[in-house]
Amino acid sequence: MLMGSIAELFFWFFWDFLLSFVLYTTGAVVLRVVSFGRIQKPIFVPGVFSNEKRLARNDFFSAYISGFFFYLVLLALIIWLK
């Protein structure tokens, strides 16, 4: 029981800090490149990222979803080419 709780805590820590930061940053860059610089989402350093994520919900989700779909398309492309 205790090991399951620790594993779940580690998973949420990993997801919240590492994966959300990577997905958001990738999404912000993808949006910037695809729109030729018209859409500029702020790119944060990891220390500031968690505080800014809590404050700006709408800005966060558009870049986050863009990063998620970028990696989803990249994975589909890799699977299709192999």
N, C-alpha and C positions, 0 to 999 in steps of 0.2 A: 504494500500500500504506500509506504513512504517512498520507495524507489519510483513508483508510478507518478507520484506528485512531483518528485524532483525532476524526472524526465519531462513531464509536462511544463514545468517552470522553465527548464532549459530550452525547450522547443519555443515557447512564447518569447523568451528573451532573444533567442536567435532570430525568430521571425520579425519581431518588432524592431530590433536595432539593425541587423545586418541586411536581411532581405528587403525590408521596406526602404532602407536607404539606397540599396542598389537599384531596386525597381523604380523609385522616384527619380534618382539621378539619370538613369537610362531614359526614362520617359521624358524628362525635361530636355535632354539632349536631342532625342528623336523629334520632339515637337519643334524644337528650334531649327533642326536641319530640314525637316519636311516643309515647314512654313517659310523657309528661307529667312529666318530671323524675325518674322513678324510676331510670333508667339514666343515670349521669353519668360519662362518660369525660373524663379531664382534657384540657384544651385548652392546648397549649404554644405558646410563641413560637418562631419559626423557629430561633433559636440553640440552644435547648434540645431541640428536637424530635428531631434525629438521635441524640443521646445517649439519650434516653428510648425511642426506637424500638428501639434495640438491647437495652435492658434488659427491656422488657415486650412480649414477643411476642404472647401471647394477647389482651391488652387492645388492642394495636395492630391486629390483624387483624380483629376484629369491627367496629371503627369504620371501618377502611379499606375493607372489603367493603361496608359500608353506604353509604359515600360513593360508591364505584364504581357500585353499583346505582342510587343516586339520580341520578347523571349519565346512566346508561344509560337509565333510565325517562324522564328529561327529554328526552334526544335522541330517543327513540322517540315521545314525545308531540309534539315539534316536527315530526318527519317526518310523523306521522299528521295533524296539523292543517293542514299545507300540502298 
